[in-house]
């Protein structure tokens, strides 16, 4: 039995430390046999090392989140630019047909 079991770090991950020797000793004090204590401790050690997020996991998640945010900001900029272009186009259309529309409305109401 090792003095402390460390989860296998991925890259520069900080390992999760679980003192397997101390845990096994505590189990033996309560009546577990050596093999039982070691099996329980090994199971717990594996579960902890496979499910606990490391600093590297959190850093990866943060970098993916930051990338998503920058992509969303870029998409927002493209939408704003397209809407701005649409507004400019509509203003030119209104300016172009405005006088004709005004004369037409005036002809309907009978004003020369």
Residue, then its C-alpha position, 0 to 999 in steps of 0.5 A: x500500500x502506498x503512503x499516498x495515492x496521486x491521480x495521474x496528472x494530465x499535462x501540468x495538472x495538479x494531482x489529487x492527493x488521497x492518503x491511502x495508507x491512513x485510510x487503510x489503517x482507519x479501516x483496519x482499526x474498525x475491523x476490515x481485513x487487509x485485503x478488504x481495506x486495500x480494496x476499499x481504499x483503491x476503489x475510493x482512490x480511483x473514484x476521486x482521481x477520475x471525478x475530481x476536476x483538476x486545475x488543468x480541467x478548469x483552465x481548459x474549460x475557461x479557455x473554451x468559454x473565453x473562445x466561445x465568448x470571443x466568437x459570440x462577440x464577433x458574431x454580434x459585430x457582424x450582425x450590427x454591421x449588417x443591420x447598420x447597412x440595412x438601415x442605410x439602405x432603407x434611408x436611401x430608399x425612403x429618400x429616393x421614393x419620398x418625394x414621389x410618395x408625398x406627391x401621390x398622397x397629395x394627389x389623393x387628398x386633392x391638394x394641387 
